[in-house]
Amino acid sequence: MTEANGVAFLASDMCGIIGLAWPAISQYNMPVYADKALEAGNRNFAFYLHSNPTDSYMTFPGIDESVSAVSDFIFHNVIEDKYWSLDLESFGGVSLTGTKGVIDSGTSLIVGKKSQIDAILNGATVAQDCSDLDQLKNLDVVFDGVTYPLTPEQYVIQITQGT
């Protein structure tokens, strides 16, 4: 494929996309990239995200141990060979026991049932110019007993129009 369609790509500044999905959801039943890594016996991959996007990169298969040792990582079990689904215990203080949390390196959106998202955001509002982000709370995401905090700067999309 040589193009990507969809509203998620309109606000993206990307130079390419690589599908890391499982074969069960592959578009047009195309072979998935990870199948080649499976032949090598290693489906592990890692992203190194930096504040300067040009310094960010991905390794596949494996990790770049010159940056971090394997012992520096927290591993979670994938509970569904369809999406990269993990056991999501809670989000923003809202219990979500029995819910799958999908980790998607190509998506920077948080989606869910309206009732769950409303409870997580708990009526939070943001000024149009985002000047009041410091008034919002962090949203803790808990997978398998491990807490990952999201700051308002991380979960509020800030778009400057007309620049």
DOKOLNU-708822 format. One record per atom (N, C-alpha, C, O, CB): residue in one letter; atom name; y, x, z. Coordinates in steps of 0.02 Angstrom, whole numbers, m for minus. Glycine has a CB too. Layout:
A,CA,Y,X,Z .
...
END
This chain:
M,N,m59,42,0 .
M,CA,0,0,0 .
M,C,62,44,0 .
M,O,62,98,30 .
M,CB,0,m48,61 .
T,N,113,21,m33 .
T,CA,173,62,m39 .
T,C,235,28,m11 .
T,O,290,55,m17 .
T,CB,185,80,m111 .
E,N,227,m31,19 .
E,CA,285,m65,48 .
E,C,265,m106,108 .
E,O,206,m124,116 .
E,CB,320,m109,m4 .
A,N,313,m120,152 .
A,CA,301,m161,211 .
A,C,351,m218,211 .
A,O,412,m207,204 .
A,CB,307,m118,277 .
N,N,326,m278,219 .
N,CA,369,m337,221 .
N,C,370,m366,291 .
N,O,323,m357,330 .
N,CB,345,m390,171 .
G,N,424,m401,308 .
G,CA,428,m434,372 .
G,C,493,m420,407 .
G,O,525,m368,396 .
G,CB,371,m414,417 .
V,N,513,m467,449 .
V,CA,578,m462,483 .
V,C,580,m402,530 .
V,O,633,m373,541 .
V,CB,591,m526,523 .
A,N,522,m381,558 .
A,CA,521,m324,604 .
A,C,543,m260,570 .
A,O,567,m214,603 .
A,CB,452,m316,633 .
F,N,535,m256,504 .
F,CA,553,m195,469 .
F,C,626,m193,448 .
F,O,651,m141,427 .
F,CB,509,m187,408 .
L,N,661,m249,452 .
L,CA,731,m252,430 .
L,C,776,m208,473 .
L,O,821,m175,447 .
L,CB,756,m323,431 .
A,N,764,m207,539 .
A,CA,807,m169,584 .
A,C,778,m99,598 .
A,O,806,m62,638 .
A,CB,816,m206,650 .
S,N,724,m82,565 .
S,CA,691,m18,577 .
S,C,721,37,532 .
S,O,740,25,475 .
S,CB,616,m24,564 .
D,N,723,95,560 .
D,CA,741,155,522 .
D,C,678,196,519 .
D,O,667,241,560 .
D,CB,802,195,554 .
M,N,636,181,470 .
M,CA,571,215,466 .
M,C,562,247,398 .
M,O,591,226,348 .
M,CB,514,167,481 .
C,N,521,298,399 .
C,CA,507,332,336 .
C,C,436,319,313 .
C,O,415,343,261 .
C,CB,519,408,343 .
G,N,399,280,351 .
G,CA,330,264,332 .
G,C,296,225,386 .
G,O,323,216,441 .
G,CB,291,327,316 .
I,N,236,201,371 .
I,CA,197,164,420 .
I,C,124,182,410 .
I,O,100,191,353 .
I,CB,208,86,412 .
I,N,89,188,465 .
I,CA,17,202,462 .
I,C,m17,149,506 .
I,O,1,141,564 .
I,CB,0,276,486 .
G,N,m66,116,478 .
G,CA,m102,64,515 .
G,C,m155,95,559 .
G,O,m198,132,536 .
G,CB,m133,14,467 .
L,N,m152,79,624 .
L,CA,m201,104,671 .
L,C,m246,48,698 .
L,O,m278,56,750 .
L,CB,m166,140,729 .
A,N,m247,m7,662 .
A,CA,m286,m65,684 .
A,C,m360,m53,677 .
A,O,m382,m5,645 .
A,CB,m266,m126,644 .
W,N,m398,m96,708 .
W,CA,m471,m96,702 .
W,C,m490,m130,636 .
W,O,m450,m169,610 .
W,CB,m504,m133,763 .
P,N,m548,m116,609 .
P,CA,m569,m146,546 .
P,C,m567,m222,545 .
P,O,m556,m252,492 .
P,CB,m639,m123,530 .
A,N,m578,m254,602 .
A,CA,m580,m328,604 .
A,C,m515,m361,581 .
A,O,m516,m418,560 .
A,CB,m596,m350,675 .
I,N,m459,m325,585 .
I,CA,m395,m356,565 .
I,C,m361,m318,509 .
I,O,m302,m327,496 .
I,CB,m348,m359,625 .
S,N,m398,m277,475 .
S,CA,m370,m239,419 .
S,C,m347,m286,363 .
S,O,m384,m331,343 .
S,CB,m421,m188,393 .
Q,N,m287,m274,338 .
Q,CA,m261,m313,282 .
Q,C,m303,m300,220 .
Q,O,m319,m243,204 .
Q,CB,m188,m296,268 .
Y,N,m321,m353,186 .
Y,CA,m359,m349,123 .
Y,C,m426,m311,131 .
Y,O,m453,m285,82 .
Y,CB,m317,m314,70 .
N,N,m452,m309,193 .
N,CA,m515,m274,208 .
N,C,m513,m200,187 .
N,O,m565,m171,170 .
N,CB,m573,m309,174 .
M,N,m454,m171,189 .
M,CA,m447,m101,172 .
M,C,m478,m58,227 .
M,O,m476,m78,285 .
M,CB,m371,m82,161 .
P,N,m505,0,210 .
P,CA,m530,44,263 .
P,C,m472,65,308 .
P,O,m416,75,285 .
P,CB,m565,107,232 .
V,N,m487,72,371 .
V,CA,m434,90,418 .
V,C,m432,166,427 .
V,O,m483,200,421 .
V,CB,m444,56,487 .
Y,N,m374,191,441 .
Y,CA,m362,262,447 .
Y,C,m409,294,499 .
Y,O,m435,349,489 .
Y,CB,m290,276,466 .
A,N,m419,258,555 .
A,CA,m458,287,610 .
A,C,m532,297,591 .
A,O,m565,337,623 .
A,CB,m454,242,669 .
D,N,m556,263,541 .
D,CA,m626,272,522 .
D,C,m641,344,503 .
D,O,m696,369,516 .
D,CB,m644,227,464 .
K,N,m595,379,473 .
K,CA,m605,449,456 .
K,C,m610,491,520 .
K,O,m649,539,523 .
K,CB,m547,475,412 .
A,N,m571,474,570 .
A,CA,m575,510,633 .
A,C,m641,496,668 .
A,O,m669,539,702 .
A,CB,m516,490,679 .
L,N,m667,434,661 .
L,CA,m732,419,691 .
L,C,m786,463,662 .
L,O,m832,484,697 .
L,CB,m749,345,680 .
E,N,m781,478,597 .
E,CA,m829,523,566 .
E,C,m827,591,601 .
E,O,m878,625,605 .
E,CB,m814,531,491 .
A,N,m770,610,626 .
A,CA,m762,673,661 .
A,C,m781,665,735 .
A,O,m782,715,772 .
A,CB,m691,699,654 .
G,N,m796,603,756 .
G,CA,m817,591,825 .
G,C,m760,587,875 .
G,O,m772,592,935 .
G,CB,m863,645,847 .
N,N,m699,577,852 .
N,CA,m642,576,898 .
N,C,m592,524,874 .
N,O,m559,535,823 .
N,CB,m609,645,903 .
R,N,m585,468,909 .
R,CA,m537,417,890 .
R,C,m474,421,932 .
R,O,m431,377,927 .
R,CB,m569,348,898 .
N,N,m467,472,973 .
N,CA,m407,480,1014 .
N,C,m348,500,971 .
N,O,m355,537,923 .
N,CB,m419,532,1070 .
F,N,m290,476,990 .
F,CA,m228,497,957 .
F,C,m173,494,1009 .
F,O,m180,462,1061 .
F,CB,m212,453,895 .
A,N,m118,526,994 .
A,CA,m63,528,1041 .
A,C,4,527,1004 .
A,O,10,552,948 .
A,CB,m67,591,1085 .
F,N,53,497,1036 .
F,CA,121,496,1011 .
F,C,164,537,1058 .
F,O,157,533,1119 .
F,CB,149,423,1005 .
Y,N,208,575,1030 .
Y,CA,256,615,1068 .
Y,C,324,589,1047 .
Y,O,349,605,993 .
Y,CB,247,692,1055 .
L,N,355,550,1092 .
L,CA,418,518,1077 .
L,C,474,556,1113 .
L,O,471,567,1173 .
L,CB,417,444,1098 .
H,N,524,574,1075 .
H,CA,581,612,1101 .
H,C,645,572,1090 .
H,O,647,527,1048 .
H,CB,585,681,1068 .
S,N,697,589,1128 .
S,CA,761,554,1118 .
S,C,789,568,1049 .
S,O,826,526,1022 .
S,CB,811,576,1171 .
N,N,773,624,1019 .
N,CA,792,639,950 .
N,C,732,619,907 .
N,O,681,655,907 .
N,CB,811,715,941 .
P,N,736,564,869 .
P,CA,678,540,831 .
P,C,647,591,784 .
P,O,587,587,771 .
P,CB,699,481,791 .
T,N,686,638,759 .
T,CA,657,686,713 .
T,C,609,735,748 .
T,O,571,770,716 .
T,CB,712,726,677 .
D,N,613,737,815 .
D,CA,567,779,854 .
D,C,504,741,876 .
D,O,460,771,907 .
D,CB,603,806,915 .
S,N,499,677,860 .
S,CA,441,637,879 .
S,C,386,646,827 .
S,O,400,656,768 .
S,CB,460,562,885 .
Y,N,324,644,850 .
Y,CA,268,650,803 .
Y,C,205,621,834 .
Y,O,203,602,892 .
Y,CB,257,724,785 .
M,N,153,617,792 .
M,CA,89,590,811 .
M,C,35,641,794 .
M,O,39,675,744 .
M,CB,75,522,776 .
T,N,m16,645,837 .
T,CA,m74,686,821 .
T,C,m134,639,815 .
T,O,m142,592,854 .
T,CB,m87,741,876 .
F,N,m176,653,765 .
F,CA,m234,612,753 .
F,C,m285,653,715 .
F,O,m268,677,661 .
F,CB,m216,548,714 .
P,N,m344,663,738 .
P,CA,m370,643,803 .
P,C,m350,693,857 .
P,O,m329,749,842 .
P,CB,m447,637,801 .
G,N,m356,672,918 .
G,CA,m343,715,976 .
G,C,m272,716,1000 .
G,O,m231,674,980 .
G,CB,m363,784,959 .
I,N,m257,763,1042 .
I,CA,m190,771,1070 .
I,C,m167,843,1061 .
I,O,m208,888,1050 .
I,CB,m188,750,1145 .
D,N,m103,853,1066 .
D,CA,m74,920,1061 .
D,C,m70,948,1132 .
D,O,m23,934,1168 .
D,CB,m4,919,1026 .
E,N,m120,988,1151 .
E,CA,m121,1015,1220 .
E,C,m68,1068,1232 .
E,O,m60,1090,1289 .
E,CB,m189,1043,1234 .
S,N,m32,1089,1180 .
S,CA,24,1134,1192 .
S,C,82,1097,1223 .
S,O,128,1127,1251 .
S,CB,46,1169,1126 .
V,N,82,1030,1218 .
V,CA,134,989,1247 .
V,C,112,962,1315 .
V,O,150,965,1363 .
V,CB,152,931,1200 .
S,N,51,935,1319 .
S,CA,25,906,1380 .
S,C,m50,916,1383 .
S,O,m85,911,1332 .
S,CB,42,830,1385 .
A,N,m75,930,1442 .
A,CA,m147,935,1452 .
A,C,m177,865,1456 .
A,O,m142,817,1474 .
A,CB,m164,976,1515 .
V,N,m240,858,1440 .
V,CA,m273,793,1444 .
V,C,m266,764,1514 .
V,O,m260,703,1521 .
V,CB,m348,800,1425 .
S,N,m266,805,1565 .
S,CA,m260,781,1634 .
S,C,m192,749,1648 .
S,O,m185,715,1699 .
S,CB,m272,838,1682 .
D,N,m142,758,1605 .
D,CA,m76,729,1615 .
D,C,m73,656,1592 .
D,O,m24,621,1604 .
D,CB,m24,769,1577 .
F,N,m126,632,1559 .
F,CA,m126,564,1531 .
F,C,m162,515,1576 .
F,O,m205,534,1615 .
F,CB,m158,565,1462 .
I,N,m143,452,1571 .
I,CA,m179,398,1604 .
I,C,m215,361,1548 .
I,O,m184,340,1499 .
I,CB,m130,350,1645 .
F,N,m280,352,1556 .
F,CA,m320,319,1506 .
F,C,m337,248,1528 .
F,O,m348,235,1587 .
F,CB,m385,359,1492 .
H,N,m338,203,1480 .
H,CA,m357,133,1492 .
H,C,m412,114,1444 .
H,O,m415,140,1388 .
H,CB,m296,85,1484 .
N,N,m456,70,1466 .
N,CA,m509,46,1423 .
N,C,m483,m9,1376 .
N,O,m449,m55,1398 .
N,CB,m568,19,1464 .
V,N,m499,m2,1313 .
V,CA,m483,m54,1264 .
V,C,m535,m110,1274 .
V,O,m595,m96,1275 .
V,CB,m484,m26,1190 .
I,N,m512,m173,1283 .
I,CA,m558,m227,1299 .
I,C,m575,m270,1238 .
I,O,m610,m320,1245 .
I,CB,m528,m270,1352 .
E,N,m551,m252,1179 .
E,CA,m565,m291,1119 .
E,C,m558,m245,1058 .
E,O,m506,m215,1049 .
E,CB,m518,m353,1113 .
D,N,m610,m240,1018 .
D,CA,m607,m199,958 .
D,C,m578,m238,900 .
D,O,m608,m246,847 .
D,CB,m677,m172,940 .
K,N,m518,m263,911 .
K,CA,m482,m302,861 .
K,C,m410,m276,861 .
K,O,m386,m250,811 .
K,CB,m485,m379,876 .
Y,N,m378,m283,918 .
Y,CA,m313,m253,930 .
Y,C,m323,m201,984 .
Y,O,m377,m197,1014 .
Y,CB,m259,m307,951 .
W,N,m273,m160,996 .
W,CA,m276,m113,1052 .
W,C,m258,m153,1114 .
W,O,m202,m147,1140 .
W,CB,m227,m51,1041 .
S,N,m305,m192,1138 .
S,CA,m295,m239,1194 .
S,C,m317,m208,1260 .
S,O,m371,m179,1265 .
S,CB,m333,m304,1182 .
L,N,m274,m215,1309 .
L,CA,m288,m191,1377 .
L,C,m286,m250,1424 .
L,O,m261,m304,1406 .
L,CB,m238,m136,1399 .
D,N,m312,m241,1484 .
D,CA,m311,m292,1536 .
D,C,m241,m293,1567 .
D,O,m224,m248,1606 .
D,CB,m366,m280,1590 .
L,N,m201,m343,1549 .
L,CA,m133,m349,1575 .
L,C,m134,m390,1639 .
L,O,m148,m449,1638 .
L,CB,m86,m383,1522 .
E,N,m119,m357,1695 .
E,CA,m121,m391,1760 .
E,C,m58,m430,1775 .
E,O,m60,m487,1798 .
E,CB,m134,m340,1815 .
S,N,0,m398,1762 .
S,CA,63,m433,1774 .
S,C,118,m401,1732 .
S,O,112,m345,1708 .
S,CB,81,m430,1850 .
F,N,171,m439,1726 .
F,CA,229,m417,1687 .
F,C,291,m447,1719 .
F,O,295,m508,1727 .
F,CB,223,m436,1611 .
G,N,338,m405,1739 .
G,CA,399,m430,1770 .
G,C,387,m468,1833 .
G,O,426,m513,1850 .
G,CB,437,m472,1722 .
G,N,334,m451,1870 .
G,CA,318,m486,1932 .
G,C,278,m550,1922 .
G,O,260,m582,1971 .
G,CB,380,m501,1968 .
V,N,264,m569,1860 .
V,CA,227,m630,1845 .
V,C,153,m611,1837 .
V,O,136,m570,1795 .
V,CB,254,m666,1781 .
S,N,109,m642,1876 .
S,CA,38,m629,1871 .
S,C,11,m654,1805 .
S,O,23,m712,1786 .
S,CB,m1,m661,1930 .
L,N,m25,m612,1770 .
L,CA,m53,m630,1705 .
L,C,m128,m612,1703 .
L,O,m154,m594,1651 .
L,CB,m16,m594,1648 .
T,N,m162,m619,1759 .
T,CA,m233,m602,1764 .
T,C,m271,m638,1709 .
T,O,m262,m698,1697 .
T,CB,m261,m622,1833 .
G,N,m314,m601,1675 .
G,CA,m354,m629,1621 .
G,C,m318,m628,1554 .
G,O,m344,m655,1505 .
G,CB,m373,m699,1638 .
T,N,m260,m598,1551 .
T,CA,m221,m595,1489 .
T,C,m230,m527,1457 .
T,O,m233,m475,1490 .
T,CB,m146,m608,1503 .
K,N,m234,m528,1391 .
K,CA,m237,m465,1353 .
K,C,m167,m442,1338 .
K,O,m125,m482,1316 .
K,CB,m279,m473,1288 .
G,N,m154,m379,1349 .
G,CA,m91,m348,1329 .
G,C,m105,m303,1270 .
G,O,m146,m257,1276 .
G,CB,m58,m309,1388 .
V,N,m73,m315,1214 .
V,CA,m86,m277,1154 .
V,C,m35,m221,1148 .
V,O,25,m232,1149 .
V,CB,m84,m322,1091 .
I,N,m60,m160,1142 .
I,CA,m17,m101,1132 .
I,C,m13,m90,1057 .
I,O,m64,m80,1024 .
I,CB,m46,m38,1170 .
D,N,47,m91,1030 .
D,CA,56,m83,958 .
D,C,111,m33,945 .
D,O,170,m47,959 .
D,CB,72,m152,924 .
S,N,92,24,919 .
S,CA,141,77,908 .
S,C,192,59,855 .
S,O,245,91,851 .
S,CB,106,141,888 .
G,N,178,9,814 .
G,CA,224,m10,761 .
G,C,267,m70,779 .
G,O,305,m94,736 .
G,CB,187,m24,700 .
T,N,262,m94,839 .
T,CA,300,m153,859 .
T,C,339,m138,923 .
T,O,313,m111,971 .
T,CB,252,m214,870 .
S,N,402,m156,922 .
S,CA,443,m146,982 .
S,C,465,m214,1009 .
S,O,520,m220,1036 .
S,CB,504,m102,966 .
L,N,421,m263,1003 .
L,CA,436,m330,1027 .
L,C,391,m348,1085 .
L,O,335,m323,1091 .
L,CB,428,m380,970 .
I,N,416,m391,1128 .
I,CA,376,m419,1181 .
I,C,369,m493,1165 .
I,O,418,m530,1164 .
I,CB,408,m407,1253 .
V,N,308,m515,1153 .
V,CA,295,m585,1135 .
V,C,242,m614,1181 .
V,O,200,m577,1208 .
V,CB,274,m591,1061 .
G,N,243,m678,1188 .
G,CA,193,m713,1228 .
G,C,208,m787,1229 .
G,O,253,m810,1193 .
G,CB,192,m686,1300 .
K,N,170,m824,1269 .
K,CA,183,m896,1276 .
K,C,253,m906,1303 .
K,O,275,m868,1346 .
K,CB,129,m929,1321 .
K,N,287,m957,1280 .
K,CA,356,m971,1302 .
K,C,360,m976,1378 .
K,O,406,m950,1409 .
K,CB,382,m1035,1269 .
S,N,312,m1011,1408 .
S,CA,313,m1020,1481 .
S,C,307,m953,1517 .
S,O,339,m942,1568 .
S,CB,256,m1067,1503 .
Q,N,267,m907,1490 .
Q,CA,260,m841,1521 .
Q,C,323,m799,1511 .
Q,O,346,m767,1559 .
Q,CB,199,m804,1492 .
I,N,349,m798,1451 .
I,CA,409,m759,1438 .
I,C,468,m785,1479 .
I,O,507,m746,1506 .
I,CB,427,m759,1362 .
D,N,475,m852,1483 .
D,CA,529,m881,1524 .
D,C,522,m858,1597 .
D,O,572,m842,1629 .
D,CB,527,m957,1520 .
A,N,460,m858,1623 .
A,CA,449,m837,1692 .
A,C,465,m762,1701 .
A,O,494,m742,1751 .
A,CB,377,m851,1714 .
I,N,446,m722,1652 .
I,CA,458,m650,1656 .
I,C,533,m635,1655 .
I,O,558,m596,1695 .
I,CB,424,m613,1597 .
L,N,569,m668,1609 .
L,CA,641,m656,1604 .
L,C,681,m693,1657 .
L,O,737,m674,1674 .
L,CB,666,m675,1535 .
N,N,651,m747,1684 .
N,CA,680,m784,1739 .
N,C,754,m800,1729 .
N,O,795,m788,1773 .
N,CB,671,m746,1804 .
G,N,771,m826,1670 .
G,CA,839,m846,1655 .
G,C,888,m790,1643 .
G,O,948,m802,1641 .
G,CB,864,m887,1710 .
A,N,864,m730,1633 .
A,CA,909,m673,1621 .
A,C,949,m684,1558 .
A,O,923,m705,1507 .
A,CB,869,m607,1616 .
T,N,1013,m670,1562 .
T,CA,1056,m674,1503 .
T,C,1094,m608,1497 .
T,O,1104,m572,1546 .
T,CB,1106,m735,1509 .
V,N,1115,m594,1436 .
V,CA,1150,m532,1422 .
V,C,1214,m549,1384 .
V,O,1213,m591,1338 .
V,CB,1106,m482,1382 .
A,N,1269,m517,1401 .
A,CA,1331,m526,1364 .
A,C,1321,m503,1292 .
A,O,1280,m460,1278 .
A,CB,1389,m486,1398 .
Q,N,1359,m533,1247 .
Q,CA,1351,m517,1176 .
Q,C,1361,m442,1162 .
Q,O,1330,m415,1117 .
Q,CB,1400,m557,1135 .
D,N,1404,m410,1200 .
D,CA,1416,m339,1190 .
D,C,1371,m295,1234 .
D,O,1378,m234,1236 .
D,CB,1489,m322,1205 .
C,N,1324,m326,1270 .
C,CA,1275,m291,1313 .
C,C,1308,m252,1369 .
C,O,1277,m206,1397 .
C,CB,1233,m243,1270 .
S,N,1369,m268,1387 .
S,CA,1405,m231,1439 .
S,C,1376,m242,1509 .
S,O,1393,m205,1555 .
S,CB,1478,m250,1438 .
D,N,1335,m293,1517 .
D,CA,1308,m308,1583 .
D,C,1233,m292,1591 .
D,O,1199,m321,1633 .
D,CB,1319,m381,1599 .
L,N,1208,m246,1550 .
L,CA,1138,m228,1555 .
L,C,1119,m204,1625 .
L,O,1063,m215,1648 .
L,CB,1121,m173,1504 .
D,N,1167,m172,1659 .
D,CA,1152,m146,1726 .
D,C,1140,m202,1777 .
D,O,1118,m188,1833 .
D,CB,1209,m103,1749 .
Q,N,1153,m264,1758 .
Q,CA,1141,m321,1803 .
Q,C,1069,m347,1798 .
Q,O,1047,m386,1840 .
Q,CB,1189,m377,1788 .
L,N,1034,m325,1746 .
L,CA,965,m348,1736 .
L,C,916,m304,1775 .
L,O,930,m246,1789 .
L,CB,947,m347,1662 .
K,N,860,m333,1793 .
K,CA,809,m296,1831 .
K,C,761,m260,1783 .
K,O,755,m277,1725 .
K,CB,769,m344,1877 .
N,N,729,m209,1810 .
N,CA,674,m178,1774 .
N,C,617,m228,1770 .
N,O,608,m268,1815 .
N,CB,652,m111,1808 .
L,N,578,m224,1717 .
L,CA,518,m265,1710 .
L,C,458,m218,1715 .
L,O,448,m176,1672 .
L,CB,518,m306,1642 .
D,N,419,m227,1768 .
D,CA,360,m185,1776 .
D,C,302,m216,1738 .
D,O,287,m276,1745 .
D,CB,342,m177,1851 .
V,N,268,m175,1698 .
V,CA,208,m195,1662 .
V,C,150,m161,1698 .
V,O,151,m101,1709 .
V,CB,211,m175,1585 .
V,N,98,m200,1717 .
V,CA,42,m173,1754 .
V,C,m22,m182,1714 .
V,O,m44,m238,1702 .
V,CB,36,m206,1824 .
F,N,m52,m126,1694 .
F,CA,m117,m123,1661 .
F,C,m165,m89,1708 .
F,O,m152,m33,1730 .
F,CB,m113,m87,1592 .
D,N,m221,m120,1722 .
D,CA,m274,m89,1763 .
D,C,m247,m57,1827 .
D,O,m270,m3,1846 .
D,CB,m309,m36,1721 .
G,N,m199,m89,1859 .
G,CA,m172,m63,1922 .
G,C,m120,m9,1914 .
G,O,m95,16,1965 .
G,CB,m227,m38,1963 .
V,N,m103,10,1853 .
V,CA,m52,61,1841 .
V,C,12,28,1819 .
V,O,12,m12,1771 .
V,CB,m77,113,1788 .
T,N,67,43,1852 .
T,CA,132,12,1838 .
T,C,174,55,1791 .
T,O,182,115,1802 .
T,CB,170,m1,1903 .
Y,N,200,22,1739 .
Y,CA,245,54,1691 .
Y,C,310,15,1692 .
Y,O,312,m42,1668 .
Y,CB,213,57,1618 .
P,N,364,44,1719 .
P,CA,428,8,1721 .
P,C,465,9,1654 .
P,O,467,61,1620 .
P,CB,473,37,1775 .
L,N,493,m48,1635 .
L,CA,536,m52,1576 .
L,C,607,m66,1601 .
L,O,618,m114,1638 .
L,CB,512,m108,1526 .
T,N,654,m24,1582 .
T,CA,724,m35,1601 .
T,C,756,m84,1552 .
T,O,730,m93,1497 .
T,CB,763,33,1603 .
P,N,811,m115,1571 .
P,CA,846,m160,1525 .
P,C,863,m126,1458 .
P,O,861,m157,1405 .
P,CB,909,m187,1557 .
E,N,881,m62,1461 .
E,CA,896,m26,1399 .
E,C,835,m21,1354 .
E,O,843,m12,1293 .
E,CB,922,44,1416 .
Q,N,776,m26,1382 .
Q,CA,715,m22,1343 .
Q,C,691,m89,1317 .
Q,O,658,m91,1265 .
Q,CB,661,9,1385 .
Y,N,707,m144,1352 .
Y,CA,681,m208,1329 .
Y,C,733,m254,1298 .
Y,O,716,m308,1274 .
Y,CB,650,m243,1386 .
V,N,796,m235,1297 .
V,CA,848,m275,1263 .
V,C,866,m240,1198 .
V,O,885,m181,1198 .
V,CB,912,m283,1309 .
I,N,859,m275,1143 .
I,CA,878,m247,1078 .
I,C,953,m247,1073 .
I,O,985,m299,1078 .
I,CB,846,m287,1019 .
Q,N,982,m188,1063 .
Q,CA,1054,m181,1057 .
Q,C,1071,m163,984 .
Q,O,1056,m107,961 .
Q,CB,1081,m127,1106 .
I,N,1101,m210,950 .
I,CA,1117,m201,880 .
I,C,1193,m203,871 .
I,O,1225,m251,894 .
I,CB,1083,m254,836 .
T,N,1221,m153,840 .
T,CA,1292,m153,825 .
T,C,1301,m179,754 .
T,O,1274,m151,707 .
T,CB,1323,m82,833 .
Q,N,1340,m232,747 .
Q,CA,1351,m261,682 .
Q,C,1413,m233,650 .
Q,O,1462,m218,684 .
Q,CB,1355,m337,686 .
G,N,1411,m226,584 .
G,CA,1471,m207,546 .
G,C,1490,m134,553 .
G,O,1547,m117,541 .
G,CB,1528,m248,567 .
T,N,1443,m91,571 .
T,CA,1461,m20,576 .
T,C,1430,19,520 .
T,O,1439,80,515 .
T,CB,1439,10,644 .
END
